[in-house]
Amino acid sequence: MPLLSADGQTVAVVGGGPAGLRAAEILSAAGAVVTLYESKRSVGRKFLVAGKGGFNITHSEDLVTFVTRYRGPGQPSDFWEQALARFNNQKIRGWAARLEVGTFVARNGRVYPKALKAAPLLRAWVRRLKEQGVSFAVKHRLVGLKPGKRLQLTFETEEGTLVETHDAVVLALGGGSWPQTGSDGRWTTLFSQNELPISPLSAANCGWECDWPADFLEAHEGQALKNLVLTVGAEEARGELVITRYGLEGGPIYQLGPALRTMKEPALTIDFKPTFTEEKLIAKMESARRNFLQEARVRWKLSAEVCSLLEHLAGPFDSAESLARIAKRCSLPLRGPRPIAEAISSAGGVPWSELTSELMVRQIPGLFVAGEMIDWEAPTGGYLMQGCFSSGTLAAQSALDYLATHS
């Protein structure tokens, strides 16, 4: 959509992650006088952390499927369809190309920079923002927010307290994961001080804890359980999990996190042989009369760690039928998620009920939010980054609409 003009009007963007940087880019391109405030000494710190795994910036799947990846209590059914239309996965690739950063689609559909690094893209992006006139105010922590015709922001800086007023504000302060990057969730107190409801922040896309016997952990810590189908209620996920000292990590359990968090006693149901029916597994054990688990390791091609896990959870086995039943529907009790500080992302934040469809806070005109501050979550694989890019774009364009009607 064409950019509106905001010549001479001042806008604060608070938070230097992907949502905030994208908002600053849109606003400054339209002529707004933009100051980007960041609590750390440099922007993009969580952006760079994400880049350590190869920096998956989006996913290539069709948008009809893409929008189904996003969840959140009370989330408008058409929100992500509208947000992605502003800046979708194809537009991200074109945007990166204009920053002279090539991208490619991996076999799993994920989209990466050709260099597999975040730093070159971040440097080019910051350079563009400075060329567009964005001012960077680092080491500025937001500690106060006061509504008014012009919004008043109070910052703690190395020189002391600073009070600034702006015609509009976009907050992109992140959730509560990876607090060392600045995404520490402390902004929730500002909302509470202004009597704005907040859904408690909780860990998302994180490992889950369970009780491992010491001998099992000694033998199998760090090993992968491969080719699994996991279910939690009606939810299903496929892939592999890694055995850790505290429990399990991996994409499938991240994906099932929302369903697990609703359970009073969380547990996974695991199918260790999803390509075979229970009857087929039993048939493969036709001549076995004893040592059923050892026989299954050969006949069913079970790994040592899967055999140990089955023995721990349900052994010993006195028949092929009982072993096949457990191998297809093995229940693994979980204690709970890992702490939010270790999570890849977080759930909770500003409820959808408190926002307009343009991401403006209903009770504070001129205040917009973007990124992980909002109560949504998505699986890993490019969806989180895409969500931050798209919501940052929408919040900025909505701020321009607001400025145009309130100048």
C-alpha positions as CSV (number, residue, x, y, z in Angstrom):
1,M,0.0,0.0,0.0
2,P,1.2,3.6,-0.6
3,L,2.9,5.3,2.3
4,L,1.2,8.2,3.9
5,S,3.1,11.4,4.6
6,A,4.0,12.4,8.1
7,D,6.4,15.2,7.4
8,G,7.6,16.9,10.6
9,Q,5.6,14.8,13.1
10,T,7.5,13.0,15.7
11,V,7.2,9.3,16.5
12,A,8.9,7.3,19.1
13,V,9.7,3.6,18.4
14,V,10.7,1.9,21.6
15,G,12.5,-1.4,21.2
16,G,15.2,-2.3,18.7
17,G,14.1,-5.8,17.7
18,P,12.7,-6.7,14.3
19,A,9.3,-5.3,15.0
20,G,10.7,-2.0,16.2
21,L,13.3,-1.7,13.4
22,R,10.6,-2.4,10.8
23,A,8.2,0.2,12.3
24,A,11.0,2.8,12.3
25,E,11.7,2.0,8.6
26,I,8.1,2.5,7.5
27,L,7.6,5.7,9.6
28,S,10.8,7.4,8.5
29,A,10.2,6.6,4.9
30,A,6.9,8.5,5.2
31,G,8.7,11.6,6.5
32,A,8.1,11.2,10.2
33,V,10.8,12.4,12.6
34,V,11.6,9.0,14.2
35,T,13.6,8.3,17.3
36,L,14.3,4.7,18.1
37,Y,14.9,4.1,21.8
38,E,16.7,1.0,23.0
39,S,17.6,-0.1,26.5
40,K,20.8,-1.9,25.5
41,R,23.9,-0.3,24.0
42,S,23.0,-1.6,20.5
43,V,19.9,-2.7,18.6
44,G,19.0,-6.1,17.3
45,R,20.4,-8.2,20.1
46,K,17.7,-10.8,20.0
47,F,17.8,-10.7,16.2
48,L,21.5,-11.7,16.5
49,V,20.7,-14.5,19.0
50,A,18.2,-15.9,16.5
51,G,20.9,-15.8,13.9
52,K,23.1,-18.3,15.7
53,G,21.0,-21.1,14.4
54,G,21.3,-20.0,10.8
55,F,18.8,-17.1,11.0
56,N,15.5,-18.4,9.7
57,I,13.7,-15.2,8.7
58,T,10.5,-16.6,7.4
59,H,8.9,-19.7,5.8
60,S,8.0,-20.2,2.1
61,E,4.6,-22.0,2.6
62,D,1.4,-20.6,1.1
63,L,-0.3,-17.8,3.1
64,V,-3.5,-19.8,3.5
65,T,-1.5,-22.3,5.6
66,F,0.8,-19.6,7.1
67,V,-2.0,-17.8,8.9
68,T,-3.0,-21.0,10.8
69,R,0.4,-21.0,12.6
70,Y,-0.6,-18.1,14.8
71,R,-2.5,-18.6,18.1
72,G,-3.6,-16.4,20.9
73,P,-6.7,-16.2,23.2
74,G,-9.2,-13.8,21.8
75,Q,-7.2,-13.3,18.6
76,P,-9.3,-11.9,15.7
77,S,-9.8,-14.6,13.2
78,D,-8.7,-12.5,10.2
79,F,-5.9,-10.5,11.9
80,W,-2.9,-12.4,10.6
81,E,-4.4,-12.6,7.1
82,Q,-4.5,-8.8,7.2
83,A,-1.1,-8.4,8.8
84,L,0.7,-10.7,6.4
85,A,-0.9,-8.9,3.5
86,R,1.1,-5.8,4.6
87,F,4.4,-7.6,4.6
88,N,4.4,-11.3,3.7
89,N,7.1,-13.9,3.2
90,Q,7.7,-12.9,-0.5
91,K,7.9,-9.3,0.5
92,I,10.5,-10.1,3.1
93,R,12.7,-11.7,0.5
94,G,12.4,-8.7,-1.8
95,W,13.1,-6.4,1.1
96,A,16.3,-8.4,2.0
97,A,17.4,-8.3,-1.7
98,R,17.1,-4.5,-1.7
99,L,19.5,-4.5,1.3
100,E,21.8,-6.6,-0.9
101,V,21.2,-9.7,1.2
102,G,20.3,-12.8,-0.9
103,T,18.0,-15.5,0.5
104,F,17.2,-19.1,-0.3
105,V,14.5,-21.6,0.5
106,A,15.8,-24.8,2.3
107,R,14.3,-28.2,1.7
108,N,12.1,-27.9,4.7
109,G,10.6,-24.7,3.3
110,R,12.4,-22.3,5.7
111,V,13.9,-19.1,4.3
112,Y,17.5,-18.1,5.2
113,P,20.0,-15.5,4.2
114,K,22.6,-17.0,1.9
115,A,25.3,-16.2,4.4
116,L,23.3,-18.0,7.1
117,K,24.0,-15.0,9.4
118,A,22.0,-12.2,10.9
119,A,24.8,-9.6,11.3
120,P,25.2,-8.6,7.6
121,L,21.4,-8.1,7.3
122,L,21.3,-6.1,10.6
123,R,24.2,-3.8,9.6
124,A,22.6,-3.1,6.2
125,W,19.2,-2.4,7.8
126,V,20.6,0.0,10.4
127,R,22.5,1.8,7.7
128,R,19.3,2.3,5.7
129,L,17.5,3.6,8.8
130,K,20.2,6.1,9.5
131,E,20.1,7.2,5.8
132,Q,16.3,7.7,6.2
133,G,17.0,10.0,9.2
134,V,16.1,7.7,12.1
135,S,17.8,8.8,15.4
136,F,19.0,6.0,17.7
137,A,18.9,6.6,21.4
138,V,20.5,3.6,23.0
139,K,20.9,2.9,26.7
140,H,17.4,4.4,27.2
141,R,15.1,2.3,29.3
142,L,11.4,3.2,29.2
143,V,10.2,3.7,32.8
144,G,7.2,6.0,32.4
145,L,4.3,6.4,30.0
146,K,1.7,9.2,30.3
147,P,-1.3,9.6,28.0
148,G,-2.2,12.9,26.5
149,K,-2.6,14.8,23.3
150,R,1.1,14.2,22.9
151,L,2.3,11.0,24.6
152,Q,4.9,11.5,27.4
153,L,7.7,9.0,27.8
154,T,10.1,8.9,30.6
155,F,13.5,7.1,30.2
156,E,16.3,6.2,32.5
157,T,19.7,7.0,30.8
158,E,23.3,7.0,31.9
159,E,22.9,10.8,32.4
160,G,19.7,10.6,34.4
161,T,16.0,10.8,33.8
162,L,14.8,12.0,30.4
163,V,11.3,13.0,29.5
164,E,10.2,13.2,25.9
165,T,6.9,13.8,24.2
166,H,5.8,12.5,20.8
167,D,2.8,12.7,18.4
168,A,2.6,8.9,18.3
169,V,4.4,6.0,19.9
170,V,5.1,2.4,18.7
171,L,6.1,0.0,21.5
172,A,8.0,-3.1,20.4
173,L,9.5,-4.2,23.7
174,G,9.4,-7.9,23.2
175,G,8.1,-10.6,25.5
176,G,9.9,-12.2,28.4
177,S,12.4,-14.6,26.8
178,W,16.1,-14.0,26.5
179,P,16.1,-11.1,29.0
180,Q,19.8,-10.5,28.5
181,T,18.9,-9.2,25.0
182,G,16.6,-6.5,26.6
183,S,13.4,-8.6,26.1
184,D,12.8,-8.8,29.8
185,G,9.0,-8.1,30.2
186,R,9.5,-5.2,32.5
187,W,7.2,-3.0,30.4
188,T,4.3,-4.8,31.9
189,T,4.6,-2.6,35.0
190,L,4.0,0.5,32.8
191,F,0.7,-1.0,31.6
192,S,-0.3,-1.9,35.1
193,Q,0.4,1.7,36.2
194,N,-1.9,2.9,33.5
195,E,-4.6,0.4,34.6
196,L,-4.2,-1.6,31.3
197,P,-4.8,-5.3,31.6
198,I,-2.0,-7.7,30.8
199,S,-2.0,-11.5,30.3
200,P,0.9,-13.0,32.3
201,L,3.9,-13.8,30.3
202,S,4.8,-17.5,30.0
203,A,7.4,-19.6,28.3
204,A,6.6,-20.7,24.7
205,N,8.7,-22.7,22.3
206,C,10.7,-24.1,25.1
207,G,11.9,-27.4,26.6
208,W,9.8,-29.4,29.0
209,E,11.0,-31.0,32.2
210,C,10.5,-34.7,33.1
211,D,12.0,-37.1,35.6
212,W,14.8,-39.2,34.1
213,P,16.5,-42.1,36.0
214,A,20.2,-41.3,36.6
215,D,21.4,-44.3,34.6
216,F,19.1,-43.4,31.7
217,L,20.4,-39.9,31.6
218,E,24.0,-41.0,31.9
219,A,23.6,-43.2,28.9
220,H,21.4,-41.0,26.6
221,E,21.7,-37.3,27.5
222,G,22.1,-35.4,24.3
223,Q,20.8,-38.1,22.0
224,A,17.8,-37.7,19.7
225,L,14.6,-39.6,19.6
226,K,13.9,-39.6,15.9
227,N,10.8,-40.1,13.6
228,L,8.2,-39.6,16.3
229,V,4.6,-38.6,16.2
230,L,3.5,-36.8,19.4
231,T,0.0,-36.0,20.4
232,V,-1.6,-33.9,23.1
233,G,-5.3,-34.2,23.0
234,A,-6.4,-33.4,19.4
235,E,-3.0,-31.8,18.6
236,E,-0.3,-33.7,16.7
237,A,3.3,-32.9,15.9
238,R,6.0,-34.9,14.0
239,G,9.8,-34.8,14.2
240,E,12.5,-35.5,16.7
241,L,13.2,-34.7,20.3
242,V,16.5,-34.3,22.2
243,I,17.0,-35.9,25.6
244,T,18.4,-33.2,28.0
245,R,19.4,-33.3,31.6
246,Y,16.1,-31.8,32.6
247,G,13.7,-33.4,30.0
248,L,13.1,-32.8,26.3
249,E,13.8,-30.2,23.7
250,G,12.8,-30.0,20.0
251,G,10.4,-28.5,17.5
252,P,7.5,-31.0,18.1
253,I,7.3,-30.3,21.8
254,Y,7.6,-26.5,21.1
255,Q,4.6,-26.9,18.7
256,L,2.6,-28.7,21.3
257,G,3.4,-26.2,24.1
258,P,0.1,-24.4,24.0
259,A,-1.9,-27.6,24.4
260,L,0.5,-28.9,27.2
261,R,0.0,-25.6,29.1
262,T,-3.7,-26.2,29.4
263,M,-3.2,-29.6,31.1
264,K,-3.3,-29.9,34.9
265,E,-0.9,-32.9,34.6
266,P,0.9,-32.4,31.3
267,A,1.9,-35.5,29.3
268,L,2.9,-36.5,25.8
269,T,1.6,-39.5,23.9
270,I,4.4,-40.8,21.7
271,D,4.2,-43.1,18.7
272,F,7.7,-44.4,18.2
273,K,6.8,-46.3,15.0
274,P,4.4,-44.1,13.1
275,T,4.8,-45.9,9.8
276,F,3.6,-49.2,11.2
277,T,0.3,-50.3,12.7
278,E,0.2,-52.1,16.0
279,E,-0.9,-55.3,14.1
280,K,2.1,-55.0,11.8
281,L,4.5,-54.6,14.7
282,I,3.1,-57.7,16.3
283,A,3.4,-59.7,13.1
284,K,7.1,-58.8,12.9
285,M,7.5,-60.4,16.3
286,E,5.7,-63.6,15.4
287,S,8.5,-66.1,16.4
288,A,9.6,-64.1,19.5
289,R,8.9,-65.8,22.8
290,R,11.1,-63.8,25.2
291,N,13.4,-60.8,25.4
292,F,10.7,-58.9,23.6
293,L,12.4,-55.5,23.9
294,Q,15.7,-56.8,22.6
295,E,13.9,-58.6,19.7
296,A,12.1,-55.4,18.9
297,R,15.3,-53.4,18.7
298,V,16.3,-55.6,15.7
299,R,13.0,-56.4,14.2
300,W,11.4,-52.9,14.5
301,K,14.8,-51.1,14.2
302,L,14.4,-49.3,17.5
303,S,17.3,-47.2,18.7
304,A,19.0,-47.9,22.0
305,E,17.6,-44.7,23.6
306,V,14.0,-45.6,22.5
307,C,14.4,-49.1,24.0
308,S,15.7,-47.6,27.3
309,L,12.9,-45.1,27.4
310,L,10.2,-47.8,26.8
311,E,11.8,-50.0,29.5
312,H,11.8,-47.0,31.9
313,L,8.2,-46.0,31.3
314,A,6.5,-49.4,30.9
315,G,8.8,-52.3,31.2
316,P,9.4,-55.2,31.6
317,F,7.3,-56.5,28.7
318,D,5.8,-60.0,28.8
319,S,4.4,-60.1,25.3
320,A,4.8,-58.7,21.8
321,E,1.3,-57.3,22.1
322,S,2.0,-55.3,25.2
323,L,5.2,-53.9,23.8
324,A,3.5,-52.9,20.5
325,R,0.7,-51.2,22.3
326,I,3.1,-49.1,24.3
327,A,5.4,-48.4,21.4
328,K,2.4,-46.9,19.5
329,R,0.9,-45.1,22.4
330,C,3.5,-44.3,25.0
331,S,2.5,-41.8,27.7
332,L,5.4,-39.6,29.1
333,P,4.5,-37.5,32.1
334,L,6.0,-34.0,32.2
335,R,6.6,-31.7,35.2
336,G,6.3,-28.4,33.3
337,P,8.0,-26.0,30.9
338,R,11.5,-24.6,31.4
339,P,11.8,-21.1,32.8
340,I,10.7,-18.2,30.5
341,A,14.3,-16.8,30.4
342,E,15.4,-19.9,28.5
343,A,12.4,-20.0,26.1
344,I,12.8,-19.1,22.4
345,S,9.6,-16.9,22.7
346,S,6.9,-16.1,25.1
347,A,3.1,-16.2,25.3
348,G,0.9,-13.6,27.1
349,G,1.2,-9.8,26.9
350,V,-1.2,-7.2,25.7
351,P,-4.6,-8.9,25.2
352,W,-6.3,-8.6,21.8
353,S,-9.4,-7.1,23.5
354,E,-7.3,-4.1,24.5
355,L,-6.2,-3.4,20.9
356,T,-8.0,-2.1,17.8
357,S,-7.6,-3.9,14.6
358,E,-4.8,-1.4,13.8
359,L,-2.8,-2.4,16.9
360,M,-3.6,0.8,18.8
361,V,-4.2,0.6,22.5
362,R,-7.9,1.4,22.9
363,Q,-7.5,3.4,26.1
364,I,-4.5,5.4,24.9
365,P,-4.9,7.0,21.5
366,G,-1.7,7.3,19.6
367,L,0.0,4.3,21.3
368,F,0.6,1.3,19.1
369,V,2.2,-2.1,20.0
370,A,3.9,-4.7,17.8
371,G,5.8,-8.0,18.0
372,E,5.9,-10.2,21.1
373,M,4.3,-7.7,23.4
374,I,1.0,-8.9,22.0
375,D,-0.6,-12.1,23.3
376,W,0.2,-14.3,20.3
377,E,2.5,-17.2,19.7
378,A,3.7,-19.3,16.8
379,P,6.1,-22.2,16.2
380,T,9.7,-21.9,15.2
381,G,10.5,-22.2,11.6
382,G,10.3,-18.5,10.5
383,Y,6.8,-17.8,11.8
384,L,8.0,-15.8,14.9
385,M,10.2,-13.5,12.8
386,Q,7.5,-13.1,10.2
387,G,5.0,-12.2,12.9
388,C,7.3,-9.5,14.2
389,F,8.0,-8.0,10.8
390,S,4.3,-8.0,9.8
391,S,3.0,-6.6,13.1
392,G,5.7,-3.9,13.0
393,T,4.7,-3.0,9.5
394,L,1.0,-2.8,10.5
395,A,1.6,-0.8,13.6
396,A,3.7,1.8,11.7
397,Q,1.2,2.1,8.9
398,S,-1.6,2.5,11.5
399,A,0.4,5.2,13.3
400,L,0.7,7.1,10.0
401,D,-3.1,6.9,9.5
402,Y,-3.5,8.2,13.1
403,L,-1.1,11.1,12.4
404,A,-2.9,12.0,9.2
405,T,-6.2,12.4,11.1
406,H,-4.8,14.0,14.3
407,S,-2.4,16.6,12.9
